[in-house]
């Protein structure tokens, strides 16, 4: 028997937030007003739809993260790099366009001498260099406009920053350099949860500019592809062989990855159960799509079942509207509810 909509929405929100926003926010559905619950449930259904149809994932990362000496010398070199020594225009927090070697020199002088100033050499990071990127084929102007809006929302408190859009690579991307100190002297100190929030904010701005974009974690998608760090990329480009990094995971890493999926499988399972019990045909259809999505996850190839091949993905079973509720442990290690 189908459950009332308010129950379905509450279950969807509780388990969906664990799945997509576990480290950021988790709103207890019973504490929400009915109108707010409707709005949040609609947001979650939209998030599910984007994920199930595999909308392009945004990438946001802090470049040169391991570096500790980030004085003006390092900042100057990075600004020369992202502006191609003044040939690619920069745009600052006030919308001022900076192009040409002389304008670039004026900018670096202003950063070094203005406000709190940036010492020529420093043992502390003075500027965060952030990379915002989307897959090939994404509208480049939309990426640039979304990056502008993202920077304004996240750092528009009087903090100095500049960004440059690069069009010389397949992936449309923007380099954003943000001063660590704000006008009140407080220093930025982004954590892992901040980076995820930045991803979500950038994806939201892209959608506002007409680009379908998503910001889910690798665990949520069951992704297993291993991406090299920038240091590894540079080593390979120079003909060197990285000692520790490998493109393919070994058996131990595959088993660890499978176990790490436990809580994710549990959340997907409960989302499917909630949608399967809905009065709405669209919700019940989405429950079937959830099951098929989880069966098709790349991590399913690493299922440690006896005799299971690691080379061929397991086919998703055929499902009907009357067989839409996953059984406990069906997708992965059984998890206590």
N, C-alpha and C positions, 0 to 999 in steps of 0.2 A: 504494500500500500504506500503511495507517495506521501512524503512528509510535508508539513506546512512550509511555505516559502521562507518564513522568518527563520525556521530551523535550518533549512538548506543554506540560506545566506550566512548564518552564524557559523555553521560547520565549514563552509567554503572559506570564509574569512579567517577563521582560526587556523586551519591547516594550510591555506594558501600563504598566509603571512609567515608561517614557519618555513614554508618551501622557498619563498622568494625574498623575504625580508627578515630572516631569523636574527641576524646580527644587528639589524638597524632598528626595527620597531615591531612590536606585536601588540595590537590593540585587542583587548578582551571584548568580544562581540556583545556580551550581555550588558556592558557598560555604555553602549552606543544607543542613541535615540533611534527610533525606527527610520526616520529620514536619513540619518547618517549611515545606518546599517545598509540601506538601499544603495546609497552612493558608493560606499566602500565595497559592497558586493559587486556593483557594476564595474568598478575599477579592477577588481580581482578577475572578473570574467574576461575583461579586455586583456589583462596580463596573460591569462591562460591562453586566450586565442592567439596572441602574438607568439607565445612560446610553442604551442602545438603546431603552428604553421612555419616554425623555424625562421622568424623574422631576423634580419641581420643583427648581429651583436656588436655593440660599440666597444671600443678599446680605449681605456684611459689609464695611463701609467706615468709614474714619475721617472724621468730619465736621469742617468748618472746617480742612481740612488746610493751607491756604495761610496761615492766620493765624500770626503770630509772637509777638504780644503776648498772652500767656495768663495774666495775673495773676489774683488772686482776684476782681477786678471782672468779668472775662469769665467766670470759672467761676461766680460767683454768678448772673449773667444766664442762663447756660445751665441751671443747676439750677432756676431759676425757670421757664424755658421748659418743660423736660421734666416738671416737676411741676405745670405750669399754676398757678404761684404757690401751691403747697401743696394744690391740689384733687385732684391725681392722686398716689397713694401712691408713694413711693420705697422701695426695699429695699436695705439695705447689705450689706457682706461678712459680717456676723454674723447675717443674717436679720432684723434689726430693721426694722420698718416705720415709715416717717417720713411723716406726713401732717399738713397744716395749716401755716399761716404761721409759727407760733411754733417748731414742730419743724424746719421748713426753716431758720429763722434759727439755731437751735442747731447744726444740721449744718454750715452754712457757717462759723460761728464755730469749731467744732471743727476743720474742715479748715484754716482760716487759722492757728490758734494751736497746734494739736496736732502731735505728731510733728516732722517736718522743717519744717512750716509752709508756707504759700503766701503770698508777698508780694502786696500789693494790686495792684501793677503789676510786670510782668516782661517781659523781652525773650525769655524762654524759655518754651516750652510747659510748663505745670504739670499739666495734666489732658488725657488723651485722651478725646474724645467719640466713642464707637463706636456705629454703627447696625447692628442685626441685624434682618433682614427676610425675609419669605416672601411668596409670591404670595397674592392674595385667595382666600378659602375655606379657608385653612389653619386648623386648630384653634388659637385664640388662647391658650388655657391651656397647650397643649403648647409653643407658641413661648415663652411666659413661663418655663415650667419648664425648657425646654432652655437658654434664655439664663442662667438661674440656675446650672445645672450647668456650662455653658461658662465663665462668669465664675469660678466656684470652681476649676475645673481650671487655667485659664490664669493667674489672678491671686490665687489663694488662698494667698499666701505671707505674709500679714499686711499686704498692700497695701490701702489704703482705696479703696472703690468703692461706687457706688450705681447702681441701674437702675430704669427706669420703663417699663411697657408701655402703649402708646397704642392705644386701641380706636376712635378717631374717624376713622380712614382705612381704605380697603378693604384695604390691605396690612397684615397683622398685623406689628408691629414693636416692638422694644425699644431704648430709648436707654440706653447703658451709659457712665457717666463713671468713669474710672479715674485715680487719682493717678499721676503719672509716677514719683515716687520711691517705692521700696519701703522696708521697715523698715530695710534695710541702707544706704539712701541711693543705691543704684544706680538709674539712670534707664532707663525703657523706651525702646527705640529700634527700633520695628517696621519691618521692611523688607517688600518685596513678597512674599518667601517666607513671612514671618510671617503676612501677611494671608491667603495661601492656606491655611496651616496652620489659622488661625482659622476659615476657611470650612469646612474639612474637619471640624474639631472640633465646630463648631456643627451641621453636618449629621449627624454621628454622634450627638450628643445628641438631635436631633429624632427620629432613627430609634429611639432608645431609648425615646422617649415616643410611639411609634406613628405618627409622621409620615414618610412616604416623602420623603426629601430627598437632594439630590446637590450636589456641589461641584466641578464641572469647569470648565476654562477655556473662554473663548469660542473660541479656536483649536481646541480639541479637538472642540467642537460645530460648528465652521464657521459660527459666528454672525456676522451682519453688521449687525444692528440697532444703531443709534447712540443712546446714551442721553445726554441733556443733563446737564451738571454742575449742582450746586445753584445756582451763580451764574446760569447760563442760565435755570433754572426761575424764579428770582426776577425776572430781567429780563423774561421773557415774561409773568409774572403782573402786572407793572407796565406792560405795554403797550410795552415796549422791544424792539427788534429786535437780536439778537446779531450782531456784525459778522463773527465768524469761524466760529461753529458752525452747521452745517447738518444737518438730520435725515437727509438722503440723502447717501451718499458720492458724490464725483465720479469720473470715469473713472480718474484717477491713483490715487486711494485704493482703488478696486476692484482695479486691477491689482496694487498693492502688497499688498493683502490676500490676493489669490490666490497670489502668490509666497510670502507668509509661511506659507501652509498646507503648503509642500513637505514639511517634516519630519513634520508631523502626518499627511498622507496616507501617507507612508512607514510610520509606526508603525501606522496602521490597516490598511494593506496586509499587514504582517507578522503582525499579530494574526489577520486573516482567514485567512492561509495556515496559521498554526499550528492554528487551530481546525478548518480544513478537513481537516487530516491526522490528526484524532483518531479513535480507535475509537468514541468516544461519539457517538450520534445527536444528543444535545442540543448538543454542541460543534459538530457539522457544521451544525446548524440555525442556531446562533448565527453561524457564518461567513457564511451567507446574509444574516442580519439585519444584520451589519456592512456588507456590500456595499450593501444597500438604504439603510441609514442614511447612509452617506457620499454616495451618489448624491443623497439628499434634502436634504443640507446647504444652507442658504441661500447659502453662498459659491459653490456650483455655478452659481448664476445669473450670477456674475461671471467665469466661465470665458472667457478671451480667445481663443476659437476663432473663426476666420473665419466670418462669417455667423450666429454664434450670437446668439439674442435674449437681451437682458437683462431682458425682462419676463415670460417664462414659464419656470418651472423645468423642468429636464430630467427626464424620467420615468426611474425606475429600471428597468433591464432585468429581464425575467423570468429567474430563476435556478432551477436544479434542484440536487439534491444531488450530481450528477455534474459540475456546472459551477460550483464554488463558490470557485475560487481566482482572485483578481484578477490581471490581467496587469500587468507593470511599466509605470508611466506612465498606467494606466487612469483613475485618479481625479484626477491632477494632474501637475505637473512631475516628470519622472523624477528620482529621487534615488539617488545612489550608495549601495550597501549597505556 
